[in-house]
Amino acid sequence: MRVVIAEDAVLLREGLIRLLEEHDAEVVAAVGDGEALVEAVLRERPDVSIVDVRMPPTFRDEGLRAAIAVRRRLPGAPILVFSQYVEERYAAELLEGGTSGVGYLLKDRVADVREFIAAVRRVAAGGTVLDPEVVTQLVTRRRRDERIGSLSGREQEVLALMAEGRTNSAIADQLFVSEGTVEKHVRGIFGKLGLDDSGTDHRRVLAVLTYLRLGTD
């Protein structure tokens, strides 16, 4: 697995390099700003890029905007955002670029090295990894839009849990309802968002991303 890292904090950048190399990954570039990230990805074509949000020169959202630029230049290029912050507007825009090869994890909520490496590999393989807190903040942003009226309150809860990667059974346990009830809500979500109810994991993720995208219009 070939990796590009974009992280301006030197100690954290070096730590990520060592961690990834200990797990059989090759770090082909490690940079400290958004412009260098775009250049490195276009040059190296890595299997995945790990990107911080706030980078020089203003330390606001340069990393995330650079990640979006990468996906525009190389559609489907795997990006794992790894930050202390949820930047709602650009996070939603990044997710709009496609349902595969995208992740957003919060640094202070990653407590297990194995889970982090698994997340990196999942994104590199074209999967989607979203921290539940990221989902919560983006869904909260979406709820402020009056168009949320198309989904019921319970459907919103089910959709947020779907975004965390929960199975129907796990959602049923969380909400203290039957699995059949959850399946009914999932069908309702697909229908209201105009998605074919194929029952695949891809379709579940697409439902979440469609929902989040509506809040950026």
QUIDAPE-V843219 format. One record per helix or strand of 2 or more residues. SS is the DSSP state (H for helix, E for strand). FROM is the first residue (numbers start at 1). TO is the last residue. If there is no record, write none. Layout:
SS|FROM|TO + SS|FROM|TO
//
This chain:
E|2|6 + H|10|22 + E|26|31 + H|34|44 + E|48|51 + H|62|73 + E|79|83 + H|88|96 + E|102|106 + H|107|109 + H|113|124 + E|128|130 + H|132|143 + H|146|150 + H|153|163 + H|168|175 + H|179|192 + H|201|214
//
